């Protein structure tokens, strides 16, 4: 084959490979009721509805998905109408494991980031819940104000750590699919769109791709309107 033909093929192949990603998900389950059931990978469609993307049957505790995606995207793993866990459809090998007590996801750069965040979030949420229960028990036992204050300060510290966990995760992933999705999850805690100092910090350093996300754009437009309204600018 002439050298110039080889030179032309190489960049074309590189271009083709850069336009798509192959995902390969291998899973195992020790949950007896999962056997014989079909698992569905579902992604968000253009009209914000969840649409099936791939499916696999659990056979003798094993299942798998593989395919080509044009762009990295967020998906949910379902069994029937029950959402089991979130997963990023990205290139590389991803391993999912189900037991009676836990669900684990390993492999894939974004999935590793996601589950490190989700595990830390769950740990802090449990600490906050346990701390709140401790306060309730101490109140019932007649503990003094000093004890109440100590536990309330600990709760404030935990809430602050939780808030920083979320804002740091969103900021560090503002250039990929995780940033906008978890920004919208984070802002859902507010009764109406607002711009807090934490949100201001996120958007100040966010790339254009994040700010141009339709859901993020809509939230920020409404939030800025509300902030102007609260400040009496109308």
Beta strands, then each sheet from edge to edge (+ up, - down):
strand 1: 21-29
strand 2: 38-44
strand 3: 50-57
strand 4: 62-69
strand 5: 73-79
strand 6: 82-89
strand 7: 92-98
strand 8: 103-106
sheet 1: 4+ 1- 7- 8+
sheet 2: 3+ 2- 5+ 6-
end
